[in-house]
Amino acid sequence: MMKRKLFLTLTLASIAMACHAQQPPTKLTNGQATIAVRSMLGMDQIRVVLGTCKPALNAKPEGATACTFLAVSSGGTSESQADFRWTGKEWAAAPSDSQKILPFPDPALMDVHSWSNIDDNAGPIH
């Protein structure tokens, strides 16, 4: 009986830890989005400003976030969209399957320019 209780306790604890590990430690920030988008695009010189974010459509895994973003470089800006998901260790970006729920162009991003100060710790504008 004691072994069964110990087994059950350890099993429940490991399930709780596994579930907790899948949750992002914080909401997506510009800095985290920059790392994810750089990886997705293979472009190391851009910085990302998040615009409007909503729960992604058909999200796999559940909890993915679809966002508009502005890729900012010394040459200018380019607006796009991506679906962001938490891998358990970091945010990963993929081309968005949620375009129909996101504004494009996003009015929240219209005042961001290549010379704008980008706060890496800030989250979505809208």
N, C-alpha and C positions, 0 to 999 in steps of 0.2 A: 504494500500500500504506500509506503514512504517513497519507494522508487518511482511509483506511478505519479505521485504528487510532484516530485522533483522533476521528472520528465515533462509533465504538463506545464510546470512553472517555467522551465527553460525554453520550451517550445513557444509559449505565449510571449516570453520576453524577446526571443529572436524574431518572431513575427512583428512585434511592435517596433523593434529597432529597424527591421527591413522596411516597414511602411514609412517610418519617420525618415529614413535615408532617401526616399524618393521625393520628398518634399523639398523645394528650394529653400535655402536658408533666408533669403530675402526676395523681395520683388525684383524683377528685371531692371537693371540700371543701364545708362548709356555706356558705361565702361564694360559691363558684361556683354551687352549687345555688340559692342565694337569687337571684342575678342571672337564672338561667335560668327559675326558677319565676315570678319577678316578670314577666318578659317573656311567659311562657305565659299567666298569669292576668290581666295588666294591673293588678296590685296592687302599688303602690310601697311600702307601709307594712309589709309582712311581712318576717320573717326566717325562714330555713329551717334546721331541724335534721334531718340525715339519720339514718334508722334502719337497717334491714336492706337491703343491696344485693346483687344477684345478676346474673349475665349475663342480659340481656333475651331473652325468647323471640322468635323470628323477627326478630332484630335486623337492621335496615337503617340504617346500615352495620353490618358486623360489629364487635363490640366495644362495642355499646351496653350500658348498665347500667340495670337496673330497681331503683328504690329506694322504700321507704316514706319519708315525710317528714312532719314536723310544721311547719305554717305557724304562726308565732308572731307575734302582734300585741298591742297594749296591751289589746285586747278579749278576748283568750283564745287558744286554740289550736285547730287543726283538722288532723286526720290525713288524708293522701291518699297517692297513689302516682304516680310518673312514670317514664318511660323517658328517660334522659339519653344524648345522643350528642355526640361531639366533632366540631365542624364544621371543624377545622383552625385555628381562631382562638379558639374559646370553646366552653363547654358549652351545649347547647340542651336544653330539656325539652319533652316531649309527653305527653299522657295515656297511661297505661301499658296495654300489651297483655299484660302479664305478671302480672296480678292473682292468677292461680292458683298462682304460685310464691312470692308474698310473704305474710308473715303480716299479718292485719288483724283486729282491731287489733294493732299491733306491740308486744310486751312491751318491746322496747328503748326505746320512746319514752314509756313510762308515767310516768317520773319527770321529764319535761320539762314546765315550766309557763310561763305568760306572764312570770313574774318570774325565770325561770332565766337564768343567764349563758350566752350563746351564743358559743362560740369559732368564729369564721369560718374558721380554719385547720384545724379538726378535720375528720376524715372521718367516714364512717358509724359509728354507735355499735356496730352488730352486724355 
